[in-house]
């Protein structure tokens, strides 16, 4: 393999294929409830970037049971990661959230827990809860950064500065047994490729375990979608994206796990770029390109041209 994939990593950890089950803890987001903002990030749908999560009205154990039934054909190992995916899953009553994490972990087939959140909504009490969880199971915390550039943060209405992200990464990194995964987005219309690569290089030097790389997905029902339909802006075609992604991968440290390489927006809502909709073909094209060009993760430490 030319890069360290999640599957390869899970195999090394659990000796088998592991399936991530998206759960809904019933959280909201400070960027939607008025604490930080009301409109959310410009590309975020009303689902809080969790289009594939379960029914939030069901108890966690029920969500898990339903999801396991759905994926039972694909997941023969019966090993699952409880993935609290949509909105900000450390934002809310800590006692209630802690009980939900525990409920997921009480399932014998759940081998770890992954919690997606924002870096500005982890309270002192929540750090303690995470530290306690990390003593009992594998814990991954996913932080949405998207870009290191302040102008981009303004454009996308992220609602926190880079300094908050850095402080949170430092704090989380002090928790033994907890792994940090960072989300970044490439191909935002306000950035050049050099700026995108600056974000990549920044992440390459963070004390993190994994990276989720997405290309910008323009979705129906988002402010970005409305803007795009009014005034379309150029997005990379698949060939151009793969070529750039190859450069990104070659600059990432060898041991960093690459969890995702493209956006993952719901097909029914996708406005652009349409090549994202064909996930299998896109993945095959990426793998074939990396192989053909002999691009290997961690092989390039040169300056990226500005
Ligand atoms: S932080 Fe996440 S859930 Fe909140 S508005 Fe942004 S993308 Fe949506």
py3Dmol code that shows the C-alpha trace and the ligand (Angstrom):
import py3Dmol

protein = """\
ATOM      1  CA  UNK A   1       0.000   0.000   0.000  1.00  0.00           C
ATOM      2  CA  UNK A   2       1.298   3.456  -0.880  1.00  0.00           C
ATOM      3  CA  UNK A   3      -0.212   5.034   2.226  1.00  0.00           C
ATOM      4  CA  UNK A   4      -1.324   4.008   5.701  1.00  0.00           C
ATOM      5  CA  UNK A   5      -5.039   3.396   5.390  1.00  0.00           C
ATOM      6  CA  UNK A   6      -7.594   3.029   8.164  1.00  0.00           C
ATOM      7  CA  UNK A   7      -8.231  -0.590   7.193  1.00  0.00           C
ATOM      8  CA  UNK A   8      -4.565  -1.439   7.459  1.00  0.00           C
ATOM      9  CA  UNK A   9      -4.361   0.332  10.805  1.00  0.00           C
ATOM     10  CA  UNK A  10      -7.449  -1.417  12.203  1.00  0.00           C
ATOM     11  CA  UNK A  11      -6.013  -4.739  11.084  1.00  0.00           C
ATOM     12  CA  UNK A  12      -2.792  -4.039  12.938  1.00  0.00           C
ATOM     13  CA  UNK A  13      -4.756  -3.069  16.030  1.00  0.00           C
ATOM     14  CA  UNK A  14      -7.595  -5.571  16.097  1.00  0.00           C
ATOM     15  CA  UNK A  15      -6.349  -8.306  13.762  1.00  0.00           C
ATOM     16  CA  UNK A  16      -9.430  -7.893  11.636  1.00  0.00           C
ATOM     17  CA  UNK A  17     -11.627  -5.588   9.626  1.00  0.00           C
ATOM     18  CA  UNK A  18     -13.501  -3.196  11.871  1.00  0.00           C
ATOM     19  CA  UNK A  19     -16.647  -1.311  10.959  1.00  0.00           C
ATOM     20  CA  UNK A  20     -17.442   2.197  12.197  1.00  0.00           C
ATOM     21  CA  UNK A  21     -21.056   2.639  13.175  1.00  0.00           C
ATOM     22  CA  UNK A  22     -22.365   6.203  13.024  1.00  0.00           C
ATOM     23  CA  UNK A  23     -24.390   7.101  16.104  1.00  0.00           C
ATOM     24  CA  UNK A  24     -26.281  10.214  17.087  1.00  0.00           C
ATOM     25  CA  UNK A  25     -25.824  11.502  20.624  1.00  0.00           C
ATOM     26  CA  UNK A  26     -28.504  14.160  20.136  1.00  0.00           C
ATOM     27  CA  UNK A  27     -26.020  17.035  20.286  1.00  0.00           C
ATOM     28  CA  UNK A  28     -26.180  20.352  18.513  1.00  0.00           C
ATOM     29  CA  UNK A  29     -23.381  22.720  17.578  1.00  0.00           C
ATOM     30  CA  UNK A  30     -22.397  26.128  19.026  1.00  0.00           C
ATOM     31  CA  UNK A  31     -22.078  27.342  15.471  1.00  0.00           C
ATOM     32  CA  UNK A  32     -25.783  26.672  14.972  1.00  0.00           C
ATOM     33  CA  UNK A  33     -27.450  27.250  18.328  1.00  0.00           C
ATOM     34  CA  UNK A  34     -26.352  30.892  18.572  1.00  0.00           C
ATOM     35  CA  UNK A  35     -23.469  30.445  21.044  1.00  0.00           C
ATOM     36  CA  UNK A  36     -20.908  31.077  18.296  1.00  0.00           C
ATOM     37  CA  UNK A  37     -23.175  31.515  15.302  1.00  0.00           C
ATOM     38  CA  UNK A  38     -26.527  30.498  13.876  1.00  0.00           C
ATOM     39  CA  UNK A  39     -25.854  29.636  10.248  1.00  0.00           C
ATOM     40  CA  UNK A  40     -23.217  26.967  10.807  1.00  0.00           C
ATOM     41  CA  UNK A  41     -20.184  26.440   8.615  1.00  0.00           C
ATOM     42  CA  UNK A  42     -20.904  27.451   5.040  1.00  0.00           C
ATOM     43  CA  UNK A  43     -20.766  23.883   3.711  1.00  0.00           C
ATOM     44  CA  UNK A  44     -22.598  22.206   6.595  1.00  0.00           C
ATOM     45  CA  UNK A  45     -25.993  20.706   6.010  1.00  0.00           C
ATOM     46  CA  UNK A  46     -28.645  20.759   8.718  1.00  0.00           C
ATOM     47  CA  UNK A  47     -27.481  17.237   9.602  1.00  0.00           C
ATOM     48  CA  UNK A  48     -24.264  18.584  11.121  1.00  0.00           C
ATOM     49  CA  UNK A  49     -21.976  16.710   8.719  1.00  0.00           C
ATOM     50  CA  UNK A  50     -23.488  13.394   9.741  1.00  0.00           C
ATOM     51  CA  UNK A  51     -25.784  12.429   6.894  1.00  0.00           C
ATOM     52  CA  UNK A  52     -25.328   8.751   7.591  1.00  0.00           C
ATOM     53  CA  UNK A  53     -25.985   8.714  11.329  1.00  0.00           C
ATOM     54  CA  UNK A  54     -28.783   6.909  13.082  1.00  0.00           C
ATOM     55  CA  UNK A  55     -32.122   8.114  14.401  1.00  0.00           C
ATOM     56  CA  UNK A  56     -31.308  10.482  17.271  1.00  0.00           C
ATOM     57  CA  UNK A  57     -34.563   9.707  19.043  1.00  0.00           C
ATOM     58  CA  UNK A  58     -33.498   6.150  19.717  1.00  0.00           C
ATOM     59  CA  UNK A  59     -31.343   5.104  22.676  1.00  0.00           C
ATOM     60  CA  UNK A  60     -27.709   4.449  21.743  1.00  0.00           C
ATOM     61  CA  UNK A  61     -28.060   0.694  22.297  1.00  0.00           C
ATOM     62  CA  UNK A  62     -30.992   0.636  19.888  1.00  0.00           C
ATOM     63  CA  UNK A  63     -29.098   2.709  17.287  1.00  0.00           C
ATOM     64  CA  UNK A  64     -26.233   0.261  17.560  1.00  0.00           C
ATOM     65  CA  UNK A  65     -28.480  -2.751  17.232  1.00  0.00           C
ATOM     66  CA  UNK A  66     -30.175  -1.356  14.116  1.00  0.00           C
ATOM     67  CA  UNK A  67     -26.893  -0.374  12.493  1.00  0.00           C
ATOM     68  CA  UNK A  68     -25.286  -3.724  13.209  1.00  0.00           C
ATOM     69  CA  UNK A  69     -28.213  -5.486  11.546  1.00  0.00           C
ATOM     70  CA  UNK A  70     -27.790  -3.236   8.514  1.00  0.00           C
ATOM     71  CA  UNK A  71     -24.071  -3.928   8.099  1.00  0.00           C
ATOM     72  CA  UNK A  72     -23.959  -7.535   9.280  1.00  0.00           C
ATOM     73  CA  UNK A  73     -23.223  -8.810   5.744  1.00  0.00           C
ATOM     74  CA  UNK A  74     -20.238  -6.492   5.384  1.00  0.00           C
ATOM     75  CA  UNK A  75     -18.795  -6.834   8.874  1.00  0.00           C
ATOM     76  CA  UNK A  76     -18.059 -10.488   9.464  1.00  0.00           C
ATOM     77  CA  UNK A  77     -15.578  -9.757  12.257  1.00  0.00           C
ATOM     78  CA  UNK A  78     -18.357  -8.445  14.541  1.00  0.00           C
ATOM     79  CA  UNK A  79     -15.997  -5.726  15.752  1.00  0.00           C
ATOM     80  CA  UNK A  80     -17.307  -2.194  15.713  1.00  0.00           C
ATOM     81  CA  UNK A  81     -16.236   1.313  16.548  1.00  0.00           C
ATOM     82  CA  UNK A  82     -18.993   3.480  17.978  1.00  0.00           C
ATOM     83  CA  UNK A  83     -18.710   6.672  15.959  1.00  0.00           C
ATOM     84  CA  UNK A  84     -20.420   9.735  17.408  1.00  0.00           C
ATOM     85  CA  UNK A  85     -20.394  11.644  14.184  1.00  0.00           C
ATOM     86  CA  UNK A  86     -22.811  14.471  13.605  1.00  0.00           C
ATOM     87  CA  UNK A  87     -22.723  17.901  15.202  1.00  0.00           C
ATOM     88  CA  UNK A  88     -20.383  18.456  18.196  1.00  0.00           C
ATOM     89  CA  UNK A  89     -20.343  15.356  20.350  1.00  0.00           C
ATOM     90  CA  UNK A  90     -18.683  16.840  23.423  1.00  0.00           C
ATOM     91  CA  UNK A  91     -21.120  19.761  23.480  1.00  0.00           C
ATOM     92  CA  UNK A  92     -23.895  19.338  26.018  1.00  0.00           C
ATOM     93  CA  UNK A  93     -24.496  18.004  29.491  1.00  0.00           C
ATOM     94  CA  UNK A  94     -21.354  16.036  30.308  1.00  0.00           C
ATOM     95  CA  UNK A  95     -23.174  13.567  32.505  1.00  0.00           C
ATOM     96  CA  UNK A  96     -25.679  12.759  29.779  1.00  0.00           C
ATOM     97  CA  UNK A  97     -22.971  12.456  27.131  1.00  0.00           C
ATOM     98  CA  UNK A  98     -20.793  10.303  29.359  1.00  0.00           C
ATOM     99  CA  UNK A  99     -23.736   7.933  29.891  1.00  0.00           C
ATOM    100  CA  UNK A 100     -24.184   7.696  26.101  1.00  0.00           C
ATOM    101  CA  UNK A 101     -20.521   6.868  25.532  1.00  0.00           C
ATOM    102  CA  UNK A 102     -20.772   4.213  28.258  1.00  0.00           C
ATOM    103  CA  UNK A 103     -23.936   2.810  26.743  1.00  0.00           C
ATOM    104  CA  UNK A 104     -22.090   2.301  23.449  1.00  0.00           C
ATOM    105  CA  UNK A 105     -19.166   0.668  25.194  1.00  0.00           C
ATOM    106  CA  UNK A 106     -21.390  -1.725  27.123  1.00  0.00           C
ATOM    107  CA  UNK A 107     -21.921  -3.565  23.826  1.00  0.00           C
ATOM    108  CA  UNK A 108     -19.435  -6.464  23.789  1.00  0.00           C
ATOM    109  CA  UNK A 109     -18.794  -6.036  20.069  1.00  0.00           C
ATOM    110  CA  UNK A 110     -17.784  -2.380  20.371  1.00  0.00           C
ATOM    111  CA  UNK A 111     -13.983  -2.248  20.471  1.00  0.00           C
ATOM    112  CA  UNK A 112     -13.526   1.510  20.585  1.00  0.00           C
ATOM    113  CA  UNK A 113     -15.188   4.879  20.414  1.00  0.00           C
ATOM    114  CA  UNK A 114     -14.663   7.767  18.030  1.00  0.00           C
ATOM    115  CA  UNK A 115     -16.012  11.188  18.950  1.00  0.00           C
ATOM    116  CA  UNK A 116     -16.231  14.019  16.421  1.00  0.00           C
ATOM    117  CA  UNK A 117     -16.326  17.524  17.811  1.00  0.00           C
ATOM    118  CA  UNK A 118     -15.096  21.104  17.645  1.00  0.00           C
ATOM    119  CA  UNK A 119     -11.981  22.147  19.548  1.00  0.00           C
ATOM    120  CA  UNK A 120     -13.842  24.946  21.331  1.00  0.00           C
ATOM    121  CA  UNK A 121     -16.374  22.709  23.094  1.00  0.00           C
ATOM    122  CA  UNK A 122     -14.322  20.434  25.321  1.00  0.00           C
ATOM    123  CA  UNK A 123     -14.862  21.417  28.957  1.00  0.00           C
ATOM    124  CA  UNK A 124     -12.595  20.524  31.891  1.00  0.00           C
ATOM    125  CA  UNK A 125     -15.124  17.912  32.971  1.00  0.00           C
ATOM    126  CA  UNK A 126     -15.132  16.500  29.440  1.00  0.00           C
ATOM    127  CA  UNK A 127     -11.318  16.179  29.424  1.00  0.00           C
ATOM    128  CA  UNK A 128     -11.679  14.048  32.578  1.00  0.00           C
ATOM    129  CA  UNK A 129     -14.384  11.937  30.960  1.00  0.00           C
ATOM    130  CA  UNK A 130     -12.213  11.385  27.886  1.00  0.00           C
ATOM    131  CA  UNK A 131      -9.210  10.452  30.040  1.00  0.00           C
ATOM    132  CA  UNK A 132     -11.346   7.932  31.893  1.00  0.00           C
ATOM    133  CA  UNK A 133     -12.667   6.487  28.638  1.00  0.00           C
ATOM    134  CA  UNK A 134      -9.141   6.173  27.260  1.00  0.00           C
ATOM    135  CA  UNK A 135      -8.205   3.972  30.221  1.00  0.00           C
ATOM    136  CA  UNK A 136     -10.959   1.550  29.270  1.00  0.00           C
ATOM    137  CA  UNK A 137     -10.992   1.448  25.481  1.00  0.00           C
ATOM    138  CA  UNK A 138      -9.555   2.869  22.278  1.00  0.00           C
ATOM    139  CA  UNK A 139     -10.626   6.491  21.955  1.00  0.00           C
ATOM    140  CA  UNK A 140     -10.325   8.693  18.906  1.00  0.00           C
ATOM    141  CA  UNK A 141     -11.246  12.359  18.978  1.00  0.00           C
ATOM    142  CA  UNK A 142     -11.934  13.971  15.620  1.00  0.00           C
ATOM    143  CA  UNK A 143     -11.447  17.714  15.307  1.00  0.00           C
ATOM    144  CA  UNK A 144     -12.680  19.717  12.338  1.00  0.00           C
ATOM    145  CA  UNK A 145      -9.959  22.173  11.398  1.00  0.00           C
ATOM    146  CA  UNK A 146     -10.382  22.363   7.601  1.00  0.00           C
ATOM    147  CA  UNK A 147      -7.720  25.028   7.105  1.00  0.00           C
ATOM    148  CA  UNK A 148      -5.073  26.893   9.101  1.00  0.00           C
ATOM    149  CA  UNK A 149      -5.778  30.148   7.286  1.00  0.00           C
ATOM    150  CA  UNK A 150      -7.731  32.795   9.137  1.00  0.00           C
ATOM    151  CA  UNK A 151      -9.201  34.215   5.929  1.00  0.00           C
ATOM    152  CA  UNK A 152     -10.569  30.759   5.098  1.00  0.00           C
ATOM    153  CA  UNK A 153     -11.927  30.355   8.640  1.00  0.00           C
ATOM    154  CA  UNK A 154     -13.813  33.619   8.091  1.00  0.00           C
ATOM    155  CA  UNK A 155     -15.060  32.499   4.676  1.00  0.00           C
ATOM    156  CA  UNK A 156     -16.348  29.194   5.958  1.00  0.00           C
ATOM    157  CA  UNK A 157     -17.668  30.768   9.216  1.00  0.00           C
ATOM    158  CA  UNK A 158     -15.796  28.282  11.389  1.00  0.00           C
ATOM    159  CA  UNK A 159     -16.146  30.402  14.487  1.00  0.00           C
ATOM    160  CA  UNK A 160     -12.885  29.754  16.339  1.00  0.00           C
ATOM    161  CA  UNK A 161      -9.272  30.816  15.753  1.00  0.00           C
ATOM    162  CA  UNK A 162      -6.349  28.483  15.110  1.00  0.00           C
ATOM    163  CA  UNK A 163      -4.986  29.168  18.612  1.00  0.00           C
ATOM    164  CA  UNK A 164      -8.007  27.390  20.130  1.00  0.00           C
ATOM    165  CA  UNK A 165      -7.381  24.351  17.942  1.00  0.00           C
ATOM    166  CA  UNK A 166      -3.711  24.280  18.947  1.00  0.00           C
ATOM    167  CA  UNK A 167      -4.496  24.526  22.650  1.00  0.00           C
ATOM    168  CA  UNK A 168      -7.013  21.685  22.380  1.00  0.00           C
ATOM    169  CA  UNK A 169      -4.596  19.442  20.484  1.00  0.00           C
ATOM    170  CA  UNK A 170      -1.997  20.041  23.214  1.00  0.00           C
ATOM    171  CA  UNK A 171      -4.487  19.166  25.966  1.00  0.00           C
ATOM    172  CA  UNK A 172      -5.814  16.067  24.213  1.00  0.00           C
ATOM    173  CA  UNK A 173      -2.308  14.920  23.479  1.00  0.00           C
ATOM    174  CA  UNK A 174      -1.635  14.775  27.219  1.00  0.00           C
ATOM    175  CA  UNK A 175      -4.271  12.047  27.583  1.00  0.00           C
ATOM    176  CA  UNK A 176      -2.616   8.682  27.317  1.00  0.00           C
ATOM    177  CA  UNK A 177      -4.363   6.240  25.001  1.00  0.00           C
ATOM    178  CA  UNK A 178      -6.337   8.888  23.143  1.00  0.00           C
ATOM    179  CA  UNK A 179      -5.725   9.437  19.443  1.00  0.00           C
ATOM    180  CA  UNK A 180      -6.453  12.658  17.602  1.00  0.00           C
ATOM    181  CA  UNK A 181      -7.786  12.733  14.056  1.00  0.00           C
ATOM    182  CA  UNK A 182      -7.940  16.065  12.225  1.00  0.00           C
ATOM    183  CA  UNK A 183     -10.290  16.909   9.352  1.00  0.00           C
ATOM    184  CA  UNK A 184      -9.093  19.161   6.557  1.00  0.00           C
ATOM    185  CA  UNK A 185     -10.774  20.317   3.354  1.00  0.00           C
ATOM    186  CA  UNK A 186      -8.976  20.860   0.065  1.00  0.00           C
ATOM    187  CA  UNK A 187     -10.187  22.887  -2.899  1.00  0.00           C
ATOM    188  CA  UNK A 188     -12.044  25.631  -1.071  1.00  0.00           C
ATOM    189  CA  UNK A 189     -12.493  28.449  -3.611  1.00  0.00           C
ATOM    190  CA  UNK A 190     -10.771  31.031  -1.413  1.00  0.00           C
ATOM    191  CA  UNK A 191      -7.487  29.071  -1.280  1.00  0.00           C
ATOM    192  CA  UNK A 192      -4.586  28.451  -3.617  1.00  0.00           C
ATOM    193  CA  UNK A 193      -2.890  25.071  -3.759  1.00  0.00           C
ATOM    194  CA  UNK A 194       0.031  26.525  -1.819  1.00  0.00           C
ATOM    195  CA  UNK A 195      -2.311  27.548   0.970  1.00  0.00           C
ATOM    196  CA  UNK A 196      -3.878  24.086   0.994  1.00  0.00           C
ATOM    197  CA  UNK A 197      -0.417  22.570   1.226  1.00  0.00           C
ATOM    198  CA  UNK A 198       0.430  24.875   4.134  1.00  0.00           C
ATOM    199  CA  UNK A 199      -2.457  23.310   6.033  1.00  0.00           C
ATOM    200  CA  UNK A 200      -1.227  19.837   5.081  1.00  0.00           C
ATOM    201  CA  UNK A 201       2.329  20.610   6.186  1.00  0.00           C
ATOM    202  CA  UNK A 202       1.065  22.084   9.433  1.00  0.00           C
ATOM    203  CA  UNK A 203      -0.888  18.884  10.156  1.00  0.00           C
ATOM    204  CA  UNK A 204       2.166  16.804   9.245  1.00  0.00           C
ATOM    205  CA  UNK A 205       3.957  18.367  12.209  1.00  0.00           C
ATOM    206  CA  UNK A 206       1.172  18.037  14.760  1.00  0.00           C
ATOM    207  CA  UNK A 207       1.184  15.312  17.436  1.00  0.00           C
ATOM    208  CA  UNK A 208      -1.808  13.628  15.854  1.00  0.00           C
ATOM    209  CA  UNK A 209      -2.595  10.090  14.828  1.00  0.00           C
ATOM    210  CA  UNK A 210      -4.712  10.515  11.727  1.00  0.00           C
ATOM    211  CA  UNK A 211      -6.035  12.793   9.035  1.00  0.00           C
ATOM    212  CA  UNK A 212      -9.329  12.921   7.189  1.00  0.00           C
ATOM    213  CA  UNK A 213      -8.850  14.712   3.893  1.00  0.00           C
ATOM    214  CA  UNK A 214     -11.915  15.881   2.007  1.00  0.00           C
ATOM    215  CA  UNK A 215     -12.311  17.812  -1.182  1.00  0.00           C
ATOM    216  CA  UNK A 216     -14.939  20.499  -0.886  1.00  0.00           C
ATOM    217  CA  UNK A 217     -18.385  19.020  -1.518  1.00  0.00           C
ATOM    218  CA  UNK A 218     -21.081  21.472  -2.526  1.00  0.00           C
ATOM    219  CA  UNK A 219     -24.362  20.172  -1.161  1.00  0.00           C
ATOM    220  CA  UNK A 220     -27.991  21.107  -1.557  1.00  0.00           C
ATOM    221  CA  UNK A 221     -29.482  22.653   1.545  1.00  0.00           C
ATOM    222  CA  UNK A 222     -26.304  24.524   2.479  1.00  0.00           C
ATOM    223  CA  UNK A 223     -25.398  28.184   2.102  1.00  0.00           C
ATOM    224  CA  UNK A 224     -22.489  27.116  -0.056  1.00  0.00           C
ATOM    225  CA  UNK A 225     -24.881  25.218  -2.319  1.00  0.00           C
ATOM    226  CA  UNK A 226     -27.034  28.314  -2.772  1.00  0.00           C
ATOM    227  CA  UNK A 227     -23.989  30.453  -3.557  1.00  0.00           C
ATOM    228  CA  UNK A 228     -22.715  27.896  -6.044  1.00  0.00           C
ATOM    229  CA  UNK A 229     -26.043  27.636  -7.838  1.00  0.00           C
ATOM    230  CA  UNK A 230     -26.194  31.447  -8.098  1.00  0.00           C
ATOM    231  CA  UNK A 231     -22.580  31.807  -9.124  1.00  0.00           C
ATOM    232  CA  UNK A 232     -20.657  28.583  -9.793  1.00  0.00           C
ATOM    233  CA  UNK A 233     -16.932  28.591  -9.012  1.00  0.00           C
ATOM    234  CA  UNK A 234     -14.333  26.185 -10.403  1.00  0.00           C
ATOM    235  CA  UNK A 235     -13.637  22.955  -8.546  1.00  0.00           C
ATOM    236  CA  UNK A 236     -10.920  20.466  -9.363  1.00  0.00           C
ATOM    237  CA  UNK A 237     -11.740  17.723 -11.825  1.00  0.00           C
ATOM    238  CA  UNK A 238     -10.926  14.232 -10.641  1.00  0.00           C
ATOM    239  CA  UNK A 239      -7.582  13.999 -12.481  1.00  0.00           C
ATOM    240  CA  UNK A 240      -6.381  17.297 -11.083  1.00  0.00           C
ATOM    241  CA  UNK A 241      -7.523  16.373  -7.583  1.00  0.00           C
ATOM    242  CA  UNK A 242      -5.775  12.998  -7.703  1.00  0.00           C
ATOM    243  CA  UNK A 243      -2.567  14.616  -8.874  1.00  0.00           C
ATOM    244  CA  UNK A 244      -2.691  17.122  -6.013  1.00  0.00           C
ATOM    245  CA  UNK A 245      -3.684  14.445  -3.507  1.00  0.00           C
ATOM    246  CA  UNK A 246      -0.623  12.452  -4.540  1.00  0.00           C
ATOM    247  CA  UNK A 247       1.551  15.424  -3.572  1.00  0.00           C
ATOM    248  CA  UNK A 248      -0.326  15.744  -0.276  1.00  0.00           C
ATOM    249  CA  UNK A 249       0.165  12.072   0.594  1.00  0.00           C
ATOM    250  CA  UNK A 250       3.859  12.151  -0.229  1.00  0.00           C
ATOM    251  CA  UNK A 251       4.312  14.941   2.338  1.00  0.00           C
ATOM    252  CA  UNK A 252       2.521  13.259   5.241  1.00  0.00           C
ATOM    253  CA  UNK A 253       4.507  11.307   7.839  1.00  0.00           C
ATOM    254  CA  UNK A 254       4.603   7.562   7.182  1.00  0.00           C
ATOM    255  CA  UNK A 255       2.885   6.618  10.423  1.00  0.00           C
ATOM    256  CA  UNK A 256      -0.046   9.033  10.069  1.00  0.00           C
ATOM    257  CA  UNK A 257      -3.245   7.129   9.308  1.00  0.00           C
ATOM    258  CA  UNK A 258      -5.143   8.528   6.335  1.00  0.00           C
ATOM    259  CA  UNK A 259      -8.791   7.883   7.103  1.00  0.00           C
ATOM    260  CA  UNK A 260     -10.284   9.592   4.127  1.00  0.00           C
ATOM    261  CA  UNK A 261      -9.087  11.100   0.866  1.00  0.00           C
ATOM    262  CA  UNK A 262     -12.203  12.724  -0.603  1.00  0.00           C
ATOM    263  CA  UNK A 263     -15.401  14.308   0.630  1.00  0.00           C
ATOM    264  CA  UNK A 264     -18.238  12.074   1.681  1.00  0.00           C
ATOM    265  CA  UNK A 265     -21.370  14.141   1.112  1.00  0.00           C
ATOM    266  CA  UNK A 266     -24.693  12.394   0.629  1.00  0.00           C
ATOM    267  CA  UNK A 267     -25.122  11.554  -3.060  1.00  0.00           C
ATOM    268  CA  UNK A 268     -28.717  12.762  -3.136  1.00  0.00           C
ATOM    269  CA  UNK A 269     -27.617  16.255  -2.030  1.00  0.00           C
ATOM    270  CA  UNK A 270     -24.472  16.552  -4.103  1.00  0.00           C
ATOM    271  CA  UNK A 271     -24.304  19.531  -6.474  1.00  0.00           C
ATOM    272  CA  UNK A 272     -20.579  19.458  -7.280  1.00  0.00           C
ATOM    273  CA  UNK A 273     -18.147  17.984  -8.027  1.00  0.00           C
ATOM    274  CA  UNK A 274     -20.126  15.030  -9.350  1.00  0.00           C
ATOM    275  CA  UNK A 275     -17.153  12.649  -9.486  1.00  0.00           C
ATOM    276  CA  UNK A 276     -17.402  12.368  -5.693  1.00  0.00           C
ATOM    277  CA  UNK A 277     -20.628  10.402  -6.111  1.00  0.00           C
ATOM    278  CA  UNK A 278     -18.808   7.402  -7.529  1.00  0.00           C
ATOM    279  CA  UNK A 279     -16.837   6.507  -4.433  1.00  0.00           C
ATOM    280  CA  UNK A 280     -15.536   3.117  -5.492  1.00  0.00           C
ATOM    281  CA  UNK A 281     -14.343   4.321  -8.894  1.00  0.00           C
ATOM    282  CA  UNK A 282     -12.704   7.393  -7.342  1.00  0.00           C
ATOM    283  CA  UNK A 283     -10.926   5.284  -4.745  1.00  0.00           C
ATOM    284  CA  UNK A 284      -9.711   2.859  -7.418  1.00  0.00           C
ATOM    285  CA  UNK A 285      -8.447   5.732  -9.572  1.00  0.00           C
ATOM    286  CA  UNK A 286      -6.554   7.211  -6.621  1.00  0.00           C
ATOM    287  CA  UNK A 287      -4.971   3.876  -5.709  1.00  0.00           C
ATOM    288  CA  UNK A 288      -4.026   3.174  -9.340  1.00  0.00           C
ATOM    289  CA  UNK A 289      -2.488   6.628  -9.758  1.00  0.00           C
ATOM    290  CA  UNK A 290      -0.395   6.346  -6.601  1.00  0.00           C
ATOM    291  CA  UNK A 291       0.821   2.934  -7.699  1.00  0.00           C
ATOM    292  CA  UNK A 292       1.611   3.995 -11.240  1.00  0.00           C
ATOM    293  CA  UNK A 293       3.489   7.111 -10.140  1.00  0.00           C
ATOM    294  CA  UNK A 294       5.110   5.251  -7.246  1.00  0.00           C
ATOM    295  CA  UNK A 295       3.937   7.867  -4.808  1.00  0.00           C
ATOM    296  CA  UNK A 296       4.598   6.788  -1.257  1.00  0.00           C
ATOM    297  CA  UNK A 297       3.473   8.470   1.944  1.00  0.00           C
ATOM    298  CA  UNK A 298       6.301  10.363   3.614  1.00  0.00           C
ATOM    299  CA  UNK A 299       8.638  10.404   0.622  1.00  0.00           C
ATOM    300  CA  UNK A 300       8.691  14.170  -0.007  1.00  0.00           C
ATOM    301  CA  UNK A 301      10.131  16.697   2.407  1.00  0.00           C
ATOM    302  CA  UNK A 302      10.920  19.467  -0.070  1.00  0.00           C
ATOM    303  CA  UNK A 303       9.439  22.957  -0.057  1.00  0.00           C
ATOM    304  CA  UNK A 304       6.104  23.168  -1.855  1.00  0.00           C
ATOM    305  CA  UNK A 305       6.263  26.003  -4.406  1.00  0.00           C
ATOM    306  CA  UNK A 306       4.370  29.110  -3.373  1.00  0.00           C
TER     307      UNK A 306
END
"""
ligand_1 = """\
8
LIG
S -18.832 22.769 13.357
Fe -19.542 20.920 12.309
S -21.689 20.673 12.895
Fe -21.082 22.752 13.460
S -21.728 24.012 11.718
Fe -19.566 23.449 11.377
S -19.599 21.536 10.160
Fe -21.678 21.880 11.019
"""
view = py3Dmol.view(width=600, height=400)
view.addModel(protein, "pdb")
view.setStyle({"model": 0}, {"cartoon": {"style": "trace"}})
view.addModel(ligand_1, "xyz")
view.setStyle({"model": 1}, {"stick": {}})
view.zoomTo()
view.show()
